[in-house]
Amino acid sequence: MASGDRSKKEPCKKEACDIQSCLTKNNFLPQRCEKVIRALQSCCEQCEYNSTHCASVSGLLKQMPK
C-alpha cells in the first residue's frame, strides 16, 4: 500500500496530530487550541466522521467555551 492510499483511509490524521501538538504546548487547555480543533471538526464533517481520529473531536468541543 502506498502512503497516498493510507491518507485516504485515515483522513484527518494531520488535524488530530496538530491538536495533540497544540494541547501539549498550551498546558492541555482546549480553549487555546480552538483553531486546530475546529479544523479537525471541519475535516470530520467532510469525511462524514469516517476516521478513527474523529472520535475525540466531540469531547474536545464539549470542553470549548460557548
FENMOCOR-V537156 format. One record per backbone hydrogen bond with DSSP energy under -1.0 kcal/mol. CO is the residue of the C=O (numbers start at 1). NH is the residue of the N-H. E is the energy in kcal/mol with one decimal. If there is no record, write none. Layout:
co	nh	e
CO	NH	E
CO	NH	E
This chain:
co	nh	e
2	6	-1.4
3	7	-1.5
4	8	-1.0
5	9	-1.6
6	10	-2.2
10	13	-1.0
12	16	-2.2
13	17	-2.4
14	18	-2.4
15	19	-2.0
16	20	-2.1
17	21	-2.4
18	22	-2.6
19	23	-3.2
20	24	-2.2
21	25	-2.0
22	26	-1.5
23	28	-3.4
26	29	-1.3
29	32	-1.8
30	33	-2.0
33	37	-2.3
34	38	-2.7
35	39	-1.6
36	40	-1.9
37	41	-2.4
38	42	-2.5
39	43	-2.3
40	44	-2.8
41	45	-2.3
42	46	-2.1
43	47	-1.9
44	49	-3.7
45	48	-1.0
47	50	-1.4
49	51	-1.1
51	54	-1.7
56	60	-1.9
57	61	-2.5
58	62	-1.7
61	64	-1.0
